Amino acid sequence: MTPNDYNSVSSALNGNACQFLPEMIDNSVADDNSVALPMVDDEQRAGFTIYWIPLAIAGVLIFLLWGRIDWTYILCLAIVVAIHELGHVLMGMKFGCSIESMHVFFFPFLGYRHRGANGHVTNWCLGVLPLGGATMFRSRMLEDDVDSPVDGSPYIDDKTPVQRLLISTAGALFNLFTFVMLFALSLVLPVDVLSQWSANVLGCVMWLSLILAVFNLLPVFPLDGGAIILSAFEAVTGRTVPSNVRGVLGAVGAIVVIVFFNFYTDWMDPFFNTILKCVAAVI
């Protein structure tokens, strides 16, 4: 899930825990001989943040699911999701996009705020619900910025359709690269070099990388495949897909994905059936 695709469903999934807060200027201290200075509140300071309510929910889930879930599998899934989202982040940065937040799992309980040289704050979040991840880029539309120039813009909206297509594709490409590298390693690495646990982790990361890449390329918005189709449409026709259409497609696509996971999860792992049923029971 990437760029504006995530914007349409991010508030529903993550609340306001990791939203970007524009820097405020305190003009009350400015006079004719002084320069206005930026005010940095607690929400903008760099460093780690613990979100206590999601952390408490995480504790409850761990208590309920202890002994019923392979936690090594959760670790592997977190690694694969992080690699996927890192692909979106690095490709976006290559084209000059500013990163709002990167989520590994949803409903964050742990966050790290990083303040860049330009003063922009990026939130790196680890969540409770292991149902994927998301990367959110700065959006001109969301910040209601109509005055700043397009050239050199940090907004995802101002990038060309081809650039946005490459950003959407990068996550799956990173996963496919991980799969190929680990598969090649499994062919040349002696069996007795790794412990059983390490071999299981590498094997799990390898196959989950392939599964996540293929799943995200399905042509359903807001998955990467749907975003790729929209970007390709804009590149070919020169017509921009309206934001309200993107919002509708994102909502419908999110429902389709949820229904899919709820009824057709055995092809991936029984884990998803268990976690969804337990989450539903808690809610």
Backbone as CSV, one residue per row, in Angstrom:
resi,resn,N_x,N_y,N_z,CA_x,CA_y,CA_z,C_x,C_y,C_z
1,MET,0.851,-1.177,0.000,0.000,0.000,0.000,0.891,1.232,0.000
2,THR,0.600,2.204,-0.822,1.496,3.328,-0.971,0.783,4.645,-1.198
3,PRO,1.600,5.708,-1.358,1.225,7.075,-1.617,-0.205,7.475,-1.241
4,ASN,-0.884,8.078,-2.193,-2.248,8.545,-1.926,-3.211,7.402,-1.731
5,ASP,-2.821,6.198,-2.178,-3.662,5.025,-2.006,-3.955,4.815,-0.528
6,TYR,-2.923,4.989,0.294,-3.070,4.763,1.728,-3.825,5.909,2.385
7,ASN,-3.693,7.118,1.820,-4.345,8.270,2.445,-5.837,8.068,2.626
8,SER,-6.473,7.383,1.678,-7.922,7.227,1.707,-8.404,6.307,2.807
9,VAL,-7.537,5.457,3.314,-7.972,4.512,4.345,-7.134,4.606,5.605
10,SER,-6.113,5.498,5.636,-5.184,5.514,6.766,-5.851,5.900,8.071
11,SER,-6.736,6.910,8.038,-7.345,7.353,9.280,-8.218,6.274,9.881
12,ALA,-8.848,5.454,9.057,-9.708,4.381,9.562,-8.886,3.295,10.213
13,LEU,-7.663,3.066,9.705,-6.847,1.966,10.212,-6.009,2.380,11.410
14,ASN,-5.522,3.619,11.419,-4.516,3.990,12.389,-4.909,5.165,13.278
15,GLY,-6.126,5.684,13.117,-6.528,6.801,13.936,-5.625,7.983,13.693
16,ASN,-5.326,8.724,14.755,-4.482,9.897,14.636,-3.148,9.698,15.324
17,ALA,-2.781,8.453,15.570,-1.595,8.186,16.368,-0.328,8.692,15.727
18,CYS,-0.225,8.602,14.392,1.031,8.936,13.740,0.846,9.964,12.639
19,GLN,-0.050,10.907,12.835,-0.257,11.912,11.812,0.858,12.939,11.834
20,PHE,1.137,13.514,10.666,2.107,14.589,10.561,1.482,15.876,11.067
21,LEU,2.235,16.608,11.893,1.749,17.871,12.420,2.600,18.991,11.849
22,PRO,2.035,19.861,11.007,2.813,20.930,10.411,3.429,21.819,11.478
23,GLU,4.624,22.309,11.210,5.337,23.141,12.163,4.620,24.471,12.320
24,MET,4.479,24.910,13.541,3.794,26.160,13.822,4.826,27.254,14.069
25,ILE,4.471,28.472,13.735,5.355,29.608,13.931,4.764,30.508,15.001
26,ASP,5.583,30.852,15.972,5.134,31.752,17.027,5.475,33.180,16.614
27,ASN,4.517,33.889,16.065,4.746,35.254,15.628,4.591,36.259,16.769
28,SER,4.166,35.776,17.931,3.957,36.694,19.041,5.269,37.256,19.559
29,VAL,6.387,36.531,19.317,7.675,37.006,19.824,8.413,37.818,18.771
30,ALA,7.804,37.951,17.596,8.487,38.657,16.525,8.182,40.150,16.579
31,ASP,9.198,40.962,16.351,9.011,42.398,16.187,9.817,42.845,14.987
32,ASP,9.998,44.106,14.836,10.664,44.616,13.648,12.108,44.163,13.553
33,ASN,12.726,43.842,14.684,14.147,43.502,14.675,14.404,42.035,14.984
34,SER,13.357,41.210,14.948,13.530,39.801,15.302,12.965,38.924,14.203
35,VAL,13.327,37.637,14.269,12.870,36.665,13.295,11.989,35.649,13.993
36,ALA,10.869,35.332,13.404,9.961,34.347,13.995,10.647,32.993,14.077
37,LEU,10.503,32.312,15.194,11.148,31.025,15.417,10.102,29.927,15.463
38,PRO,10.444,28.743,14.993,9.481,27.639,15.015,9.278,27.115,16.420
39,MET,8.043,26.817,16.739,7.728,26.185,18.015,7.638,24.694,17.794
40,VAL,8.306,23.912,18.611,8.293,22.463,18.493,7.595,21.883,19.707
41,ASP,6.397,21.346,19.519,5.679,20.767,20.645,6.073,19.309,20.820
42,ASP,5.483,18.674,21.816,5.847,17.298,22.147,5.580,16.340,20.997
43,GLU,4.526,16.624,20.209,4.170,15.730,19.120,5.171,15.785,17.965
44,GLN,6.035,16.830,17.948,6.976,16.994,16.853,8.402,16.643,17.241
45,ARG,8.657,16.404,18.517,10.014,16.135,18.954,10.470,14.759,18.468
46,ALA,11.754,14.707,18.131,12.318,13.436,17.690,12.470,12.506,18.889
47,GLY,12.459,11.215,18.615,12.637,10.226,19.671,11.549,9.173,19.661
48,PHE,11.656,8.248,20.605,10.700,7.147,20.695,9.441,7.583,21.436
49,THR,8.319,6.994,21.028,7.033,7.237,21.675,6.316,5.912,21.865
50,ILE,5.751,5.721,23.049,4.951,4.535,23.339,3.486,4.943,23.386
51,TYR,2.657,4.232,22.633,1.214,4.471,22.635,0.593,3.430,23.568
52,TRP,0.181,3.878,24.728,-0.127,2.962,25.813,-1.375,2.127,25.576
53,ILE,-2.404,2.696,24.976,-3.620,1.918,24.749,-3.361,0.758,23.779
54,PRO,-2.747,1.009,22.616,-2.413,-0.126,21.742,-1.465,-1.119,22.397
55,LEU,-0.533,-0.613,23.231,0.374,-1.516,23.928,-0.384,-2.429,24.880
56,ALA,-1.392,-1.869,25.574,-2.217,-2.685,26.469,-2.992,-3.728,25.676
57,ILE,-3.517,-3.324,24.505,-4.238,-4.271,23.655,-3.293,-5.370,23.173
58,ALA,-2.057,-4.983,22.850,-1.060,-5.977,22.437,-0.809,-6.983,23.548
59,GLY,-0.734,-6.485,24.778,-0.545,-7.387,25.911,-1.696,-8.360,26.072
60,VAL,-2.921,-7.863,25.880,-4.100,-8.730,25.976,-4.074,-9.790,24.885
61,LEU,-3.726,-9.386,23.653,-3.674,-10.342,22.551,-2.605,-11.409,22.786
62,ILE,-1.441,-10.981,23.278,-0.379,-11.948,23.566,-0.842,-12.942,24.617
63,PHE,-1.555,-12.441,25.637,-2.063,-13.324,26.687,-3.073,-14.315,26.120
64,LEU,-3.992,-13.813,25.260,-5.029,-14.677,24.704,-4.473,-15.692,23.713
65,LEU,-3.436,-15.276,22.975,-2.938,-16.116,21.889,-1.697,-16.909,22.252
66,TRP,-1.223,-16.769,23.482,0.005,-17.463,23.871,-0.199,-18.976,23.774
67,GLY,0.702,-19.599,23.060,0.605,-21.035,22.865,-0.247,-21.436,21.676
68,ARG,-0.944,-20.486,21.056,-1.817,-20.784,19.921,-1.238,-20.283,18.596
69,ILE,-0.196,-19.462,18.680,0.388,-18.865,17.478,1.893,-19.069,17.489
70,ASP,2.442,-19.311,16.322,3.890,-19.423,16.159,4.456,-18.006,16.088
71,TRP,5.092,-17.563,17.178,5.594,-16.197,17.226,6.790,-15.990,16.306
72,THR,7.463,-17.071,15.930,8.521,-16.956,14.927,7.923,-16.494,13.602
73,TYR,6.728,-16.967,13.309,6.031,-16.554,12.099,5.736,-15.059,12.129
74,ILE,5.345,-14.530,13.285,5.083,-13.094,13.424,6.354,-12.314,13.144
75,LEU,7.482,-12.788,13.694,8.767,-12.126,13.467,9.104,-12.100,11.978
76,CYS,8.931,-13.223,11.308,9.221,-13.303,9.879,8.317,-12.363,9.080
77,LEU,7.044,-12.322,9.443,6.106,-11.449,8.741,6.495,-9.985,8.929
78,ALA,6.933,-9.620,10.136,7.368,-8.246,10.391,8.574,-7.896,9.527
79,ILE,9.505,-8.819,9.389,10.695,-8.587,8.563,10.298,-8.374,7.104
80,VAL,9.414,-9.229,6.609,9.001,-9.151,5.203,8.231,-7.854,4.937
81,VAL,7.328,-7.485,5.839,6.569,-6.249,5.681,7.501,-5.039,5.723
82,ALA,8.483,-5.056,6.639,9.434,-3.948,6.734,10.238,-3.804,5.442
83,ILE,10.664,-4.915,4.865,11.401,-4.871,3.593,10.523,-4.290,2.498
84,HIS,9.270,-4.711,2.465,8.325,-4.225,1.456,8.134,-2.710,1.553
85,GLU,7.846,-2.235,2.756,7.613,-0.806,2.935,8.880,0.000,2.716
86,LEU,10.031,-0.575,3.059,11.299,0.118,2.828,11.524,0.343,1.332
87,GLY,11.052,-0.585,0.500,11.133,-0.392,-0.939,10.381,0.849,-1.381
88,HIS,9.157,1.022,-0.872,8.377,2.227,-1.197,9.096,3.489,-0.716
89,VAL,9.632,3.421,0.515,10.285,4.586,1.104,11.501,5.010,0.283
90,LEU,12.373,4.066,-0.035,13.608,4.403,-0.753,13.319,4.917,-2.162
91,MET,12.355,4.298,-2.844,12.018,4.774,-4.183,11.383,6.158,-4.117
92,GLY,10.529,6.386,-3.116,9.938,7.707,-2.950,10.990,8.767,-2.668
93,MET,11.952,8.443,-1.804,13.021,9.388,-1.493,13.868,9.678,-2.722
94,LYS,14.065,8.680,-3.577,14.835,8.875,-4.804,14.201,9.944,-5.691
95,PHE,12.874,10.020,-5.674,12.171,11.001,-6.489,11.835,12.269,-5.712
96,GLY,12.394,12.411,-4.522,12.237,13.642,-3.765,10.999,13.742,-2.911
97,CYS,10.333,12.629,-2.636,9.142,12.644,-1.788,9.528,12.697,-0.309
98,SER,8.756,13.423,0.472,8.915,13.411,1.927,8.003,12.338,2.512
99,ILE,8.532,11.610,3.481,7.802,10.495,4.080,7.043,10.983,5.306
100,GLU,5.746,10.763,5.320,4.951,11.055,6.517,5.181,9.980,7.573
101,SER,4.953,8.724,7.189,5.076,7.630,8.153,5.239,6.308,7.425
102,MET,5.892,5.380,8.095,5.971,4.005,7.614,5.498,3.091,8.739
103,HIS,4.531,2.233,8.420,3.939,1.352,9.421,4.281,-0.100,9.119
104,VAL,4.818,-0.780,10.107,4.930,-2.237,10.062,3.864,-2.767,11.011
105,PHE,2.812,-3.361,10.450,1.601,-3.748,11.162,0.796,-2.486,11.496
106,PHE,-0.465,-2.686,11.833,-1.368,-1.572,12.045,-1.670,-1.356,13.534
107,PHE,-2.273,-0.198,13.822,-2.612,0.219,15.189,-1.329,0.315,16.013
108,PRO,-0.485,1.325,15.759,0.863,1.393,16.336,0.890,1.503,17.849
109,PHE,1.816,0.752,18.453,2.061,0.860,19.887,3.443,1.433,20.171
110,LEU,4.321,1.449,19.173,5.664,1.989,19.336,6.000,2.822,18.105
111,GLY,6.482,4.033,18.318,6.833,4.902,17.211,8.159,5.589,17.445
112,TYR,8.814,5.946,16.355,10.038,6.744,16.439,9.904,7.921,15.494
113,ARG,10.028,9.116,16.019,9.945,10.324,15.205,11.350,10.772,14.830
114,HIS,11.554,10.950,13.540,12.853,11.417,13.040,12.661,12.764,12.376
115,ARG,13.415,13.761,12.829,13.340,15.094,12.242,14.472,15.262,11.245
116,GLY,14.132,15.494,9.979,15.130,15.658,8.940,15.770,17.030,8.967
117,ALA,16.739,17.221,8.068,17.453,18.493,8.014,16.526,19.643,7.639
118,ASN,15.439,19.331,6.910,14.486,20.376,6.510,13.407,20.617,7.551
119,GLY,13.505,19.937,8.678,12.525,20.123,9.749,11.322,19.210,9.675
120,HIS,11.203,18.445,8.596,10.054,17.548,8.451,10.194,16.349,9.385
121,VAL,9.081,15.985,10.010,9.068,14.864,10.946,8.499,13.623,10.274
122,THR,9.238,12.524,10.351,8.783,11.248,9.819,8.546,10.288,10.973
123,ASN,7.410,9.603,10.944,7.060,8.646,11.993,7.273,7.224,11.492
124,TRP,8.068,6.456,12.230,8.298,5.041,11.933,7.581,4.254,13.014
125,CYS,6.581,3.464,12.623,5.653,2.879,13.590,5.611,1.360,13.520
126,LEU,5.535,0.742,14.683,5.329,-0.701,14.810,3.981,-0.918,15.467
127,GLY,3.122,-1.722,14.808,1.753,-1.848,15.266,1.421,-3.176,15.916
128,VAL,0.178,-3.278,16.346,-0.321,-4.452,17.063,-0.848,-5.510,16.105
129,LEU,-1.614,-5.092,15.110,-2.289,-6.043,14.231,-1.391,-6.433,13.066
130,PRO,-0.954,-7.681,13.013,-0.019,-8.129,11.960,-0.716,-8.456,10.651
131,LEU,-1.357,-7.442,10.069,-2.108,-7.640,8.833,-1.515,-6.833,7.685
132,GLY,-0.226,-6.581,7.727,0.427,-5.856,6.658,1.061,-4.576,7.146
133,GLY,1.301,-3.660,6.220,1.931,-2.396,6.556,1.495,-1.317,5.591
134,ALA,2.037,-0.112,5.745,1.676,0.997,4.865,2.742,2.076,4.945
135,THR,2.920,2.771,3.837,3.799,3.932,3.778,2.981,5.114,3.305
136,MET,3.112,6.215,4.013,2.351,7.419,3.670,3.318,8.544,3.339
137,PHE,3.121,9.159,2.176,3.945,10.265,1.746,3.201,11.585,1.953
138,ARG,3.968,12.670,1.997,3.332,13.986,2.104,2.463,14.234,0.874
139,SER,1.295,14.802,1.114,0.333,15.035,0.045,-0.065,16.503,0.014
140,ARG,0.051,17.117,-1.154,-0.367,18.518,-1.313,-1.855,18.668,-0.978
141,MET,-2.652,17.678,-1.393,-4.084,17.727,-1.158,-4.398,17.702,0.335
142,LEU,-3.736,16.818,1.075,-4.020,16.694,2.501,-3.564,17.918,3.278
143,GLU,-2.475,18.546,2.840,-1.970,19.729,3.535,-2.574,21.011,2.985
144,ASP,-3.457,20.869,1.973,-4.161,22.012,1.395,-3.176,23.105,0.973
145,ASP,-2.120,22.682,0.304,-1.070,23.603,-0.143,-1.262,23.852,-1.639
146,VAL,-1.650,25.071,-1.981,-1.876,25.405,-3.393,-0.874,26.431,-3.900
147,ASP,0.038,26.882,-3.034,0.930,27.980,-3.399,2.353,27.545,-3.713
148,SER,2.843,26.480,-3.075,4.248,26.104,-3.254,4.484,25.584,-4.671
149,PRO,5.689,25.793,-5.203,5.986,25.368,-6.587,6.009,23.858,-6.742
150,VAL,5.727,23.408,-7.962,5.716,21.969,-8.250,7.129,21.435,-8.408
151,ASP,8.008,22.235,-9.015,9.392,21.797,-9.218,10.082,21.573,-7.881
152,GLY,10.656,20.390,-7.709,11.318,20.052,-6.457,10.376,19.832,-5.302
153,SER,9.096,19.632,-5.600,8.088,19.469,-4.558,8.291,18.173,-3.778
154,PRO,8.051,18.206,-2.461,8.139,16.985,-1.657,6.860,16.158,-1.683
155,TYR,5.823,16.628,-2.392,4.521,15.982,-2.373,4.438,14.866,-3.407
156,ILE,3.824,13.760,-3.013,3.623,12.636,-3.925,2.692,13.023,-5.075
157,ASP,1.780,13.947,-4.816,0.822,14.365,-5.846,1.511,14.972,-7.065
158,ASP,2.666,15.606,-6.841,3.337,16.345,-7.904,4.290,15.492,-8.731
159,LYS,4.431,14.240,-8.387,5.311,13.362,-9.152,4.590,12.875,-10.411
160,THR,5.360,12.525,-11.406,4.762,12.060,-12.660,4.112,10.699,-12.457
161,PRO,3.172,10.323,-13.309,2.554,8.999,-13.190,3.574,7.865,-13.230
162,VAL,4.616,8.008,-14.053,5.642,6.960,-14.128,6.396,6.856,-12.806
163,GLN,6.720,7.992,-12.196,7.405,7.974,-10.902,6.532,7.331,-9.833
164,ARG,5.247,7.666,-9.812,4.337,7.059,-8.834,4.158,5.569,-9.101
165,LEU,4.175,5.181,-10.367,4.099,3.760,-10.713,5.309,3.011,-10.157
166,LEU,6.496,3.603,-10.309,7.719,2.966,-9.808,7.721,2.890,-8.279
167,ILE,7.189,3.929,-7.633,7.099,3.912,-6.163,6.178,2.791,-5.704
168,SER,5.056,2.625,-6.402,4.101,1.570,-6.041,4.669,0.182,-6.298
169,THR,5.514,0.051,-7.318,6.075,-1.252,-7.679,7.229,-1.650,-6.780
170,ALA,7.889,-0.674,-6.166,9.141,-0.930,-5.457,8.997,-1.930,-4.312
171,GLY,7.878,-1.892,-3.594,7.698,-2.804,-2.463,7.727,-4.251,-2.902
172,ALA,6.954,-4.579,-3.939,6.934,-5.953,-4.448,8.293,-6.353,-5.016
173,LEU,8.977,-5.423,-5.675,10.300,-5.726,-6.230,11.300,-6.054,-5.124
174,PHE,11.230,-5.334,-4.020,12.116,-5.624,-2.883,11.833,-7.019,-2.326
175,ASN,10.545,-7.375,-2.249,10.191,-8.711,-1.765,10.659,-9.796,-2.726
176,LEU,10.490,-9.573,-4.034,10.943,-10.551,-5.023,12.460,-10.703,-4.986
177,PHE,13.175,-9.598,-4.807,14.634,-9.659,-4.701,15.042,-10.469,-3.464
178,THR,14.331,-10.241,-2.335,14.611,-11.002,-1.115,14.394,-12.488,-1.343
179,PHE,13.291,-12.826,-2.018,13.004,-14.232,-2.310,14.106,-14.861,-3.160
180,VAL,14.521,-14.190,-4.214,15.543,-14.730,-5.114,16.866,-14.921,-4.374
181,MET,17.258,-13.947,-3.566,18.528,-14.034,-2.834,18.506,-15.182,-1.825
182,LEU,17.415,-15.305,-1.074,17.342,-16.365,-0.081,17.213,-17.734,-0.738
183,PHE,16.505,-17.801,-1.866,16.397,-19.072,-2.582,17.764,-19.508,-3.107
184,ALA,18.527,-18.568,-3.664,19.875,-18.886,-4.138,20.774,-19.308,-2.976
185,LEU,20.604,-18.630,-1.833,21.397,-18.975,-0.653,21.080,-20.379,-0.172
186,SER,19.801,-20.760,-0.232,19.400,-22.097,0.220,19.989,-23.201,-0.661
187,LEU,20.324,-22.871,-1.905,20.878,-23.870,-2.817,22.365,-24.122,-2.577
188,VAL,23.063,-23.120,-2.063,24.524,-23.234,-1.904,24.958,-23.393,-0.456
189,LEU,24.053,-23.078,0.481,24.432,-23.132,1.893,24.329,-24.556,2.414
190,PRO,25.410,-25.090,3.028,25.344,-26.441,3.601,24.251,-26.551,4.656
191,VAL,23.620,-27.687,4.738,22.475,-27.882,5.635,22.862,-27.722,7.097
192,ASP,24.070,-28.160,7.461,24.457,-28.172,8.874,25.039,-26.854,9.356
193,VAL,25.044,-25.816,8.511,25.608,-24.534,8.913,24.669,-23.795,9.862
194,LEU,23.380,-23.863,9.607,22.397,-23.128,10.390,21.697,-24.037,11.396
195,SER,21.263,-23.429,12.482,20.435,-24.163,13.428,19.056,-24.374,12.815
196,GLN,18.269,-25.248,13.426,16.931,-25.523,12.912,16.068,-24.268,12.922
197,TRP,16.189,-23.485,14.011,15.393,-22.261,14.112,15.792,-21.263,13.035
198,SER,17.090,-21.071,12.828,17.560,-20.127,11.821,17.122,-20.553,10.425
199,ALA,17.202,-21.856,10.158,16.770,-22.364,8.849,15.273,-22.130,8.649
200,ASN,14.506,-22.323,9.714,13.068,-22.090,9.620,12.758,-20.616,9.356
201,VAL,13.496,-19.719,10.022,13.281,-18.285,9.829,13.603,-17.881,8.392
202,LEU,14.735,-18.328,7.884,15.114,-17.976,6.510,14.107,-18.525,5.500
203,GLY,13.660,-19.761,5.729,12.676,-20.345,4.828,11.352,-19.608,4.877
204,CYS,10.939,-19.224,6.082,9.672,-18.508,6.243,9.747,-17.130,5.591
205,VAL,10.851,-16.411,5.817,11.024,-15.094,5.205,11.043,-15.212,3.680
206,MET,11.681,-16.256,3.176,11.779,-16.446,1.732,10.394,-16.609,1.105
207,TRP,9.599,-17.539,1.624,8.298,-17.813,1.016,7.287,-16.708,1.295
208,LEU,7.360,-16.084,2.471,6.467,-14.960,2.739,6.777,-13.779,1.817
209,SER,8.048,-13.609,1.465,8.424,-12.533,0.546,7.745,-12.728,-0.802
210,LEU,7.740,-13.958,-1.287,7.092,-14.247,-2.564,5.580,-14.052,-2.465
211,ILE,4.989,-14.552,-1.385,3.541,-14.443,-1.202,3.109,-12.985,-1.117
212,LEU,3.845,-12.185,-0.326,3.472,-10.779,-0.161,3.615,-10.006,-1.465
213,ALA,4.667,-10.324,-2.233,4.866,-9.650,-3.520,3.711,-9.946,-4.468
214,VAL,3.349,-11.216,-4.588,2.270,-11.610,-5.499,0.938,-11.029,-5.044
215,PHE,0.668,-11.107,-3.744,-0.600,-10.604,-3.224,-0.744,-9.110,-3.467
216,ASN,0.329,-8.342,-3.231,0.248,-6.896,-3.384,0.138,-6.453,-4.830
217,LEU,0.491,-7.335,-5.756,0.372,-6.985,-7.170,-1.004,-7.306,-7.742
218,LEU,-1.895,-7.849,-6.910,-3.263,-8.068,-7.379,-3.893,-6.726,-7.755
219,PRO,-4.642,-6.673,-8.844,-5.181,-5.398,-9.339,-6.377,-4.899,-8.541
220,VAL,-6.184,-4.739,-7.245,-7.252,-4.246,-6.366,-6.714,-3.027,-5.623
221,PHE,-7.338,-1.897,-5.801,-6.966,-0.681,-5.084,-7.541,-0.751,-3.668
222,PRO,-6.779,-0.458,-2.577,-5.520,0.265,-2.550,-4.266,-0.606,-2.496
223,LEU,-4.311,-1.865,-2.894,-3.084,-2.649,-2.989,-2.189,-2.049,-4.063
224,ASP,-0.918,-2.439,-4.044,0.036,-1.870,-4.996,-0.389,-2.118,-6.440
225,GLY,-0.968,-3.293,-6.706,-1.399,-3.592,-8.064,-2.437,-2.611,-8.567
226,GLY,-3.386,-2.242,-7.714,-4.387,-1.258,-8.093,-3.775,0.113,-8.319
227,ALA,-2.811,0.493,-7.468,-2.135,1.781,-7.638,-1.334,1.804,-8.932
228,ILE,-0.731,0.678,-9.285,0.036,0.589,-10.526,-0.882,0.790,-11.728
229,ILE,-2.065,0.180,-11.689,-3.019,0.325,-12.791,-3.465,1.780,-12.939
230,LEU,-3.758,2.454,-11.817,-4.182,3.848,-11.880,-3.068,4.739,-12.426
231,SER,-1.833,4.503,-11.974,-0.702,5.303,-12.463,-0.467,5.048,-13.950
232,ALA,-0.603,3.784,-14.366,-0.435,3.457,-15.781,-1.527,4.124,-16.612
233,PHE,-2.757,4.140,-16.091,-3.867,4.809,-16.779,-3.562,6.293,-16.974
234,GLU,-3.061,6.942,-15.923,-2.746,8.366,-16.013,-1.593,8.612,-16.976
235,ALA,-0.587,7.704,-16.977,0.558,7.877,-17.865,0.153,7.739,-19.327
236,VAL,-0.770,6.833,-19.606,-1.171,6.576,-20.993,-2.162,7.625,-21.497
237,THR,-3.124,7.974,-20.656,-4.188,8.878,-21.106,-3.887,10.342,-20.834
238,GLY,-2.987,10.604,-19.878,-2.732,11.983,-19.499,-3.815,12.574,-18.632
239,ARG,-4.740,11.760,-18.193,-5.851,12.210,-17.351,-5.613,11.774,-15.912
240,THR,-5.852,12.683,-14.980,-5.666,12.395,-13.564,-6.933,11.781,-12.978
241,VAL,-6.777,10.709,-12.229,-7.923,10.093,-11.557,-8.335,10.983,-10.393
242,PRO,-9.580,11.471,-10.350,-10.022,12.372,-9.262,-9.855,11.730,-7.892
243,SER,-9.590,12.575,-6.893,-9.361,12.086,-5.535,-10.589,11.385,-4.971
244,ASN,-11.799,11.864,-5.332,-13.001,11.205,-4.813,-13.168,9.808,-5.399
245,VAL,-12.752,9.632,-6.663,-12.787,8.295,-7.266,-11.787,7.387,-6.570
246,ARG,-10.591,7.927,-6.283,-9.596,7.143,-5.551,-10.124,6.729,-4.182
247,GLY,-10.826,7.654,-3.520,-11.375,7.345,-2.206,-12.386,6.216,-2.258
248,VAL,-13.279,6.268,-3.252,-14.278,5.210,-3.405,-13.601,3.877,-3.722
249,LEU,-12.658,3.895,-4.654,-11.947,2.666,-5.005,-11.179,2.112,-3.809
250,GLY,-10.595,3.017,-3.010,-9.861,2.572,-1.828,-10.767,1.910,-0.801
251,ALA,-11.941,2.503,-0.576,-12.893,1.936,0.386,-13.403,0.580,-0.075
252,VAL,-13.785,0.490,-1.353,-14.277,-0.776,-1.897,-13.177,-1.829,-1.869
253,GLY,-11.969,-1.433,-2.266,-10.855,-2.379,-2.264,-10.521,-2.880,-0.876
254,ALA,-10.577,-1.981,0.118,-10.305,-2.389,1.495,-11.317,-3.432,1.961
255,ILE,-12.592,-3.228,1.599,-13.638,-4.199,1.965,-13.372,-5.546,1.297
256,VAL,-12.973,-5.506,0.013,-12.680,-6.740,-0.714,-11.534,-7.493,-0.047
257,VAL,-10.484,-6.766,0.343,-9.331,-7.407,0.986,-9.731,-8.023,2.318
258,ILE,-10.532,-7.280,3.110,-10.963,-7.792,4.419,-11.801,-9.060,4.253
259,VAL,-12.727,-9.030,3.293,-13.561,-10.211,3.032,-12.693,-11.377,2.587
260,PHE,-11.717,-11.090,1.737,-10.828,-12.140,1.257,-10.105,-12.798,2.417
261,PHE,-9.518,-11.979,3.301,-8.787,-12.522,4.438,-9.704,-13.286,5.387
262,ASN,-10.948,-12.858,5.467,-11.870,-13.477,6.413,-12.355,-14.852,5.953
263,PHE,-12.396,-15.073,4.635,-12.958,-16.320,4.121,-11.964,-17.196,3.364
264,TYR,-10.884,-16.623,2.855,-9.972,-17.391,2.009,-8.525,-17.197,2.449
265,THR,-8.244,-17.605,3.678,-6.908,-17.381,4.220,-6.065,-18.646,4.296
266,ASP,-6.638,-19.812,4.078,-5.873,-21.048,4.227,-4.746,-21.157,3.209
267,TRP,-4.878,-20.456,2.071,-3.835,-20.545,1.061,-2.546,-19.901,1.547
268,MET,-2.642,-19.010,2.576,-1.428,-18.388,3.108,-0.967,-19.111,4.367
269,ASP,-1.795,-19.079,5.383,-1.406,-19.723,6.633,-2.598,-19.715,7.580
270,PRO,-2.802,-20.777,8.349,-3.915,-20.781,9.314,-3.818,-19.676,10.343
271,PHE,-2.634,-19.074,10.455,-2.430,-17.996,11.414,-3.461,-16.887,11.235
272,PHE,-3.730,-16.514,9.974,-4.611,-15.385,9.724,-6.027,-15.669,10.206
273,ASN,-6.481,-16.909,10.045,-7.803,-17.259,10.577,-7.855,-17.050,12.078
274,THR,-6.807,-17.504,12.747,-6.771,-17.401,14.211,-6.753,-15.964,14.663
275,ILE,-5.868,-15.140,14.053,-5.726,-13.750,14.507,-6.996,-12.956,14.235
276,LEU,-7.637,-13.188,13.091,-8.855,-12.454,12.782,-9.992,-12.815,13.721
277,LYS,-10.130,-14.081,14.041,-11.182,-14.518,14.934,-10.959,-13.959,16.357
278,CYS,-9.681,-13.946,16.789,-9.371,-13.431,18.116,-9.601,-11.923,18.177
279,VAL,-9.205,-11.206,17.127,-9.435,-9.757,17.082,-10.921,-9.458,17.108
280,ALA,-11.698,-10.219,16.327,-13.148,-10.041,16.297,-13.757,-10.305,17.670
281,ALA,-13.214,-11.304,18.362,-13.730,-11.631,19.701,-13.453,-10.509,20.684
282,VAL,-12.234,-9.908,20.579,-11.874,-8.813,21.476,-12.722,-7.588,21.211
283,ILE,-12.907,-7.282,19.892,-13.710,-6.104,19.526,-15.171,-6.285,19.943
